[in-house]
Amino acid sequence: MENPCFDIPYQERWTILSRICNSELLARRVVTDRISEAEQFLSEAIQAGHEGLMAKSLIALTNQEYEQEDGSRSSLQIQWIW
């Protein structure tokens, strides 16, 4: 079975999911280029009991593109250090 959403960018996959899924099933997310907004989102996640956040490229197609061979990354795990 072929998955039509596998080879499209994250942002497009999210748009499709937001149209077909109940919003309660989708993870809360923030798309921003402002540090203060990202820090607020991280603080809220920690207060809710989460370990941290996952930052992803909006244009990377697949998980392989999130960790490219040249060492650049299109995703970043952000954890709170106690």
C-alpha positions as CSV (number, residue, x, y, z in Angstrom):
1,M,0.0,0.0,0.0
2,E,1.4,3.3,-1.0
3,N,1.3,6.2,1.4
4,P,0.6,9.5,-0.6
5,C,1.7,11.7,2.4
6,F,5.1,10.1,2.9
7,D,7.1,12.1,0.4
8,I,5.7,15.6,1.0
9,P,7.0,18.3,3.3
10,Y,6.0,18.4,7.0
11,Q,4.0,21.5,6.6
12,E,1.9,20.0,3.8
13,R,1.4,16.8,5.8
14,W,0.2,18.8,8.8
15,T,-2.3,20.7,6.6
16,I,-3.8,17.5,5.4
17,L,-4.0,16.0,8.9
18,S,-5.6,19.2,10.3
19,R,-8.3,18.8,7.6
20,I,-9.1,15.1,8.2
21,C,-8.5,14.6,11.9
22,N,-10.3,15.8,15.0
23,S,-8.1,18.7,16.4
24,E,-8.0,17.0,19.8
25,L,-5.9,14.2,18.2
26,L,-3.2,16.6,16.9
27,A,-0.3,17.6,19.1
28,R,-0.2,21.3,20.0
29,R,2.5,23.1,18.0
30,V,3.9,26.5,17.5
31,V,5.4,27.7,14.2
32,T,7.6,30.7,15.0
33,D,10.9,32.4,14.4
34,R,10.7,34.4,17.7
35,I,12.9,33.0,20.5
36,S,10.5,34.4,23.2
37,E,7.6,32.5,21.7
38,A,9.6,29.2,21.5
39,E,10.8,29.7,25.1
40,Q,7.2,30.2,26.3
41,F,6.1,27.1,24.5
42,L,9.0,25.1,26.1
43,S,8.1,26.4,29.5
44,E,4.4,25.4,29.0
45,A,5.5,21.9,27.9
46,I,7.8,21.5,31.0
47,Q,5.0,22.6,33.3
48,A,2.6,20.1,31.6
49,G,5.1,17.3,32.5
50,H,6.8,16.9,29.1
51,E,10.6,16.4,28.8
52,G,10.9,19.0,26.1
53,L,10.1,19.8,22.5
54,M,10.9,18.6,19.0
55,A,11.7,21.3,16.5
56,K,11.3,20.3,12.8
57,S,12.0,21.8,9.4
58,L,8.7,22.7,7.7
59,I,10.2,21.7,4.3
60,A,12.0,18.4,5.0
61,L,10.4,15.5,3.2
62,T,11.3,12.4,5.2
63,N,13.0,11.4,8.4
64,Q,16.2,10.8,6.3
65,E,16.2,14.5,5.5
66,Y,15.9,15.4,9.2
67,E,19.4,13.9,9.7
68,Q,21.4,14.5,6.5
69,E,24.8,12.9,5.8
70,D,26.6,16.2,5.7
71,G,25.9,16.6,9.5
72,S,23.2,19.3,9.1
73,R,19.9,18.6,10.8
74,S,16.4,19.5,9.9
75,S,15.1,18.5,13.4
76,L,16.2,19.2,16.9
77,Q,15.2,17.7,20.2
78,I,15.1,20.3,22.9
79,Q,15.1,19.0,26.5
80,W,15.0,20.7,29.8
81,I,18.1,20.0,31.9
82,W,17.4,19.9,35.7
